[in-house]
Structure formats: C-alpha cells, structure tokens
Amino acid sequence: MNTVVTEAAAAKSASGAGTARVPAIAAIVLLAIGLAVPLYAAIADDSYTVALVSRMLVFALAAVGLNIALGFGGMVSFGHAMYMGLGAYAVLLLGTAGIVSGWLQLAILFAAVAAIAVVVGWIALRTQGIAFIMITLAFAQLFFFVFVSLKTYGGDEGMSLQQLSSFGAWTGNRIALYYSLLAALVVAVYGAHRLVGSRFGLVLRATRINERRVKAVGTPPLPYRLAAYVLSALVCALAGFFLANLTGFVSPAYLAWPVSGELIVMVVLGGVGTVVGPVVGAVGLLLLEEILKAITEHWMALFGPLIVIIVLVLRRGLWSMLPGTHGADEKETRS
C-alpha cells in the first residue's frame, strides 16, 4: 500500500514538474522568435516586420517596467508615459547640445529620471487610490505641456532627430539596435524574475496586499515602494530611449496619458503581477491592432470591445492560458 502511495506521489510530482516547465519553454520560444526576426526579414526582404517587432519590444520593455510598480507593488500609475517621453527627449535634447555618445546620454538620462521619479514618487506614495493615480497623471500632463511649449524642438508636432545616439561602429545599424533592444528586454525580464523572488520583492508584494501589516512587523513600506517606483521609471525611460533611436523622431505624444493607459492595458492583458505576462500583453495588443487594421479601416470600433472580452474571459491575462503558470504565480506569492 505504501509503495502504491509513493509511486502515485512520485507520478504527481513528475507531472507537476512537467507542467511547470511549460512557461519556461514558452518564454524560450518567444526569445527564439525574437532572435529569428531579422534573419527572416533579410531572407524575405521585409523591413516592415523588423520595425513592427521593434515597436512591440519597446512597449514590452515599458510594460515590464510598469509591472514592477503596478503588478508587484500595486501602484496604479497613469503617468509612466512621462518616463518614456523623457527617455525619447533625452536623445533629442542632448544630441542637439552636442552630446551624442549613447552611453553618456543614458547616464544623464538615468540620473535625471531617477531624480524626477524620487520627487514624484515621494509625493504620490503619501496618498492612496485615486489620489495616487491623479498625482502621477498630473505630473505627466505637466511635462507633456512643457514639451509642447518648446517650439525650438518642434512643439506639439514633434521633431526629427538630427543625429542618432552614437555607439561607435554600431551607430545607425538597425539590426544592432534591434538586438540591443531585445537584450535589454531579456535583462529586464530576468531582473524582474530575480526581484520578485528576493526579500525586496517579498516586502514589496506584501505592501500591495496589506501595508498596515508590513508596518506592524516593523518594516517601513515607503522606501521599498519608492525604490520600486524609481526602478519602474528607469526601465520605461530606457524604452523611450530605444523608441527615439528606432523611429528617429520625438513627439510630446509619447508623454500623453493615453500611452500610459495603453501600458496599463498591456500589463493587465498579459497578466498583471507575472514576470513574462507584460511582454505577452504588449505583443498581443499590438498584434491584434495590426490584424484589425488589415481587415477594416474602422478597426478601433472592434479593438476596444475585443480587449474587454479578452480581459473578462481571461481574468489572469493571456499568460494564464499556459498550464503551470498558476502554480508558478502561487509559488512566487508565497516565497
């Protein structure tokens, strides 16, 4: 009898282990597809596919950044497009000032965005709920109108870059830029995976569930939430930096609140609080948009209802369709 029970337990354990591998395999498949896109484009002479997938990767990177604040920290920010816009405008402003080194631009960008995010986060995190949302939105609108007023840099019409960020021999190489963006996304996803399983991630997720209990055990939530908010902003700024170099154009529209709304939809659509979900959500949303555009010019009339239906049917997001994701999420939550 004991032998039968032991064999059954072993079989169940093996089955669970096999199911748990499915999300990892799916993530590897997504990475393989991303690596193969430029090769396919070269063979098929299809530059549009590289441009489309690059846009998907940019928004996937931004969604991963937002997920650190929204998914793990429960901070519903309606102003993260501001950081994408700051990342894009850093390329334009610094390039116009004669600072064309990509590494120096990134260093200045990260320092500036970190300082801004600390101020915004410190103010917003002293509130909760709708007040937090409105404060983040207010700061985003503030920067939006600042860049609209800068007529020297195109005003509300935007402006083309005079020069792309310089990275030596790779400057202007679209394929090198694509793979750099893909590498940044992989690092961001891996970093989110490591963060959620760390002590920092444990405290951060605990504050999302019950901030009072975290305070009761002697841990101040504000430093953890603020650090997560700043880290989230930096990842979004990096996405904006890549966006400017990919398109060669910068516009205040990058900072507009609908962009923040799109990022939130991507996170929720893919799976809020999951590691790979935001990537799937960004790819799924933009892919659905392209498909509907090819079908009808009135695609927006179908786009909204379809997103609502998907979110209602798949409450945990697209990533939850894979077997083994529920168990993984539960393990992360308990760790």
N, C-alpha and C positions, 0 to 999 in steps of 0.2 A: 504493500500500500504506500509506504514511504517512498519507494522507488518511483511509483507512478506519479505521485505528487511532485517529486523532484524533477522528473522528466517534463511534466506539464509546466512547471515554473520556468525551467530552462527554455522550453519552446516559446513561452510567452515573452521571456526576456529577449530571446533572439529575434522574435517578431517585432518587438518594440524597438530594438536597436536598428533593425532594417528599416522600419518606418521613420525613425529619427534621422536616417541618412538622406531621406528624400529632399528635405530643404537644402541640405549641403550640396547635393547633386544638382538641384535646380539652380543654385547660385553659381556653381561651376559652369553649367550650360550657358547661363546668361553672360558670364565673363567670356566664354569661348566665342559666343556670337559677337560680342563687342570687339574682340580681337580680330575676328574674321571680316568685319565690315569693310575696312579699307582694301583688303585683298579682293573682295567681291566687287567693290566699286572700280578697282583698277582693271579687272577682267571684263566687267560689263560696261566699262566707260560710263559710270553712273555717279557723277559727283553729288547729285542731289541727295542720295542716300546717306553719304557721309555727313552732309550738312544737317539732315534731319536727325540722325542718330546723335550727332554732336549736341544739338539742341536738347535732345532727350537727356543726355548725360549731364548737361549743365543744370537742368531743372531737377534731375535726380540728386545731384550733389547738394543743391539748395534744399531739397526736401529732406535729405538725410540730416542736414544741419538743423532745420526747423524741428525735426523729430526729437532732437536732443532736448529741446525746450518743451515742446508740446507733448510728445509721446512719453518721455521718461520723467519729465518734470511737471507735466500738467499745466504748463504756461501757454495759454491760448494767445499768441501774439499775432496781431493784424498789421504788424509793421516790419516784418522781416524782408519785404521787398526793398525797404530802405537800405539794407546792408548789401543786397545785390546791386542796387544802383550806385552805392558808394564804391563798390569794387570796380564797376564799369567806369565811373567818372574818374577814378584814380588814374586809370590808364590815359585818359584824355588830358586831365589837368597836369599830371606830372610829365607826360610826353610833350605837351605844349611848353612847359617850363624848361625843357631840355634834359629831363631825367628819363632816359629811355631804357635803362637797364631793368629787365624784368625782375631780377632778384631784389634790386633796390626799391622798385615800385611795390613789390609785395611786402617788404619790411616796413615801408612807410604806411602802406595800406593797413596792415595788421595792427600797427601801433595806433593809428588814428581810429580805426573801427573799435579796437579794444577800449580806448578811452571813451568814445561815444556810447558804446554798449554798457559800460560800467555806470555812466551817468543815467542813461535811460532805464537800465535795469534796476538801479538803486532806488529810483523814484517809483517805477511801476510796481516793483515787488513789495512795496509797502502797502499795496492795495490788493484786492482780490476780485475775481469775477469780471463783471462788465467794466469796472473801473480800470483794471489792468489792460483789457482789450482797448479801451478808448485812449489810454495814455500812449500805448505803443502806436496806435493809429495816428494820434495827434503828432507825434514826433516824425512819423513817416511823411505825413502831409506837409509838415514844416520844411523838411529837406526837399520834398517834391517842388514846392513853390520857390524855394531858394534857387534850385537849378533851372526852373522855368524862367526866373528873372535874369539869369546870366546870359544876356544876349550875345556876349562875346563868344560863348561856347554853344551857340545855336538856339538858345532859349527853349521854347516848348517844341520846336521842330527837331531838336537834336542836332548832332554834328558828326561828321565822319572823322575817323582818327587820321591825323597827319602821319603817324608812324606807329606800327605795332610794337609791343614790348619786345625788347631785344634779349635774346638768349643765345648769342653767339651764332654758330653755324645753323642753328635750328630756326632762326628768325624768319617768319613768313612761311615756314613749312607747315602746311595744313595737316599733313599726316602726323608729323611730330607733335603738333599741338593737340591733335585728337588723342594720341596715345598718352600724352601727359595728362590730359583731362580724365581719361579712363583710369590711369594710375592714381590720380588724386581721389577719384570716386572709390576705388578699391581700398585705399588707405583710410578714407573717411568711414566706410562701412566696417572695416576691421577695427578701427578705433572705437566706433560706436559699440561693437560687439564686446571689446575689452572693457569699455566704460561701464556698460550695463551690468557686467558681472563683478565689478570691483566694489570696494567699500563705498567709494564715492557714489557709484551708481545705485547701490543699495539704499543709502541715505536719501538720494535724490528721488527714487521711486517711493520711498516711504513718505516723504513730504507730499508727494502727489496724492497718496491715499489718505493720510491723516497727519497734517502738520502739527497739530496740538500734541499728539503722542510723541512725535520726534522731539519737541521741546521738553516734554515731560521727562524724557530719559537723559536730558542734559546736553542735547546736540542742537546748536543754533541752526535753523534751516536756511537763513538768508545767505550766508557765504556759499553754500552748496548750490542754491538756486541761482544766485548771481553768477557764479562761475560757469554753470551750465548755460545760462543765457548768453554770456560773453562768448563761450566756445561755439554756441549755435550761430551767433552773429558772424564770427570769423569764417566759418565754413560757407555761409551764404555770401560773404564778401569775396571769397575765393571763387565761387561760382560766377559772380558778376565780373570778376577779372577775366575769367576764361570767356565769358559771353562777349565782352568788348573785343577781345582779340580774335574771336571766331567770326564775328559779324563786321568788324571794322567800323562800327557805328555805335554811338551812345545817345540815349534819349532819356528825358525825365520820365517817360512812360515806364521805364524799368522800376521806378520807385512808387508807382501808383498802387493804391490799395487793392485793385482787382488782381494784381500779381500776387500779393500776399494771400488773397483768397484762393487763388489757384494752387499755391503751395500747400495751403491747409487741406484743400480737396485731394491733392496728390497723396499727402500723408494718410488721410482717412481712407481714401480709396485703396491704397496699397495695404494698409494695416498699421494703425497708429500704435506706437509703443513696440513695434517689431523692428528688427535690425535691417532686413532687406526689403521689407514692405514698402517704404517710401520710394525705393528705386523702381519697384514693380508698378506702383501707383503713378509715378511720373511717366514711365514708358507707356503704360496702359492708357492714360489720359491723352497724351499727345498722339498716340497711335490711333485711338478712337476718333480724335479730331481730324486727322488726315484721311481716314476712311470715309467719314461723313462728308468731308469737303469734296471728295472724289465722286460721291453719289449725288449730292444735291447742293445747290447754292444757298439753300435755306437750312444749312446744316445746324445752325445754332438752335433752331426750333426743336431739333431732335436731341441735341447734345445734352442739354440740361435734364430733361426727363430720364434719359438713359443713365446718367450719372446717379440720379436719385434712386432709380430702380436698383442699380448695382449695389449702392450703399445699403439700401433697405434689405436686400436679399442676403448680401454678404456683410453682416454687421462687423465682422472682424477684419474685413478687407480681402482683396484678391489673394494675398499671400496665404490666407487661411484655407484656400482651396486645396493646398497641398497637404497630404497626410503627414502627420508628425509635427506640424507647426504648432498645434495646440499644446502638445506636451512640452515642446521646447519653450514656448512662452511661459508656461506654468513653472518650469524649472528655473527660468530666468527670474520670475517674480519672487520665487521662494529663496533664491540664492542670496 
